[in-house]
Amino acid sequence: MKQAEIRHSRRQQRHQRIREKVKGTTQRPRLVVFRGISNISAQIIDDTQGCTLVSASSFEKRLKGAIKSGGNVEAARLIGKQIAELAKAKSIHTVVFDRGGYVYHGRVKALAEAARENGLQF
């Protein structure tokens, strides 16, 4: 196996362990982060109904002019701000944070802090 494949499978294992413990409900849905090499995305999911309530991503057309690259900390801050604003529009104020098996550092941390600064509580 290549080193990248090993890292990916270990991240998936960590994410499975986290998902066993972290559940999103109607009152407190789950904010999940996906961090790719050149993009970052976030979704707010209600696990009881199995549906995505709100989503924001660096590869959306409306954000292509606002960000130079989707794989940096500035893009993560912008996505965090946008997900918080979309959540407030749907009357979602508190969430459970699911870091997706990623280390709470860099882009993941920037997204979470931007979401907190713009009104989401977790």
N, C-alpha and C positions, 0 to 999 in steps of 0.2 A: 504494500500500500504506500501511496505517496504521503508526504507529510501533510499536505493540504487536506487530503481525504481523512486522515486520522483526526486532525483538528476539527473538521466538520462533524464527524461521527461523535466525537466527545462532546461538542457543543449540543448536538441533538440529544445525547444522553442527559446532559445537565438540564436541558429544557424539559425533558420528560419528567425528571425528578421535581422540578419547579411546578409543572402543570398538575402534578398529583396533589400539591398543597394549595396552589393559588387558583381560586375559582371566582369567576365574575357572576354577580347576581344582578337582578333588575335594579335594586337600590344602589349597588356598588359594582359597576361593570369593570372588566379587566382591560387595562391599557397595555397592549403588547407592542414590542419594538422588534423590527427586523432591520438588521444592519448588513447591507451588501458592500461590495468593494467600492462601487461608484454611486450608490443610492442608499437612502434610509427611508423607512416607512413606519407608520404607527397606526394602530387600529384600536378602537374601543369596542369591546365585544361583550355581549350578554350571553354567558354560557348556558343559562337555564333555557333560553329560547333558541340558542344556537345561531345568533345573527349578529352581523356587524352593524353597530349603531353609527359610528363615525370613523372616517379614515382620512389620512393625509400622507402624501408621499412626495419625495423629491423629484420623481419622474412624471408628475402631473403637468399637463400643458399650461395651466394657469401659473405655475411656479417657474417655468423654464427661463423666463426673462429675469426673474428676481434673484436667482442663484446661478453662480458660475459653474459650480460642480456640486453634485449631490452627495459626494463622499467626504465632506469635510465638516468641521464643527459648526461653522456658520449655517450650513444647510440644516443641520440637526436642530439648531436653535430656532430656525424659521419653522420647521415642521412641528416642534414642540409648541410654539406660539400658535400656530394654525390649528393644531388638534385641540388645544385648550379653548380657542374661540369657537370652533365648531361644536365642542361639547357644551359650552355655555349656551349656545343657541338651541340645543336640544335639552336644556335643563339638567345636564349632568354636571355635578359639582365634586363628587368624591369617586375615586376609582381605586382599584388594586393594581399595583405596578408589576408587570411581568417583563423582566429584562431579556427574556428569550434565551437564556443560557450564556449571554454575553457578560463580560466583566463590566461592572458599574464604573466606567472610566471613559473619558474622551467623548465620542459622539453620543453614546447612550446616556451618559451623565448630563451632557449639554441639553439633550432633548427633554430629559426629566426635569431639570432645573427651569428650563424655559416654560414648560407646562405648569409647573408650580407657581412661577412668577406671574403667569397670566390667569390664575384663578383655580386651577385644578388642585384638589387635595388628595394626597396619598402618602 
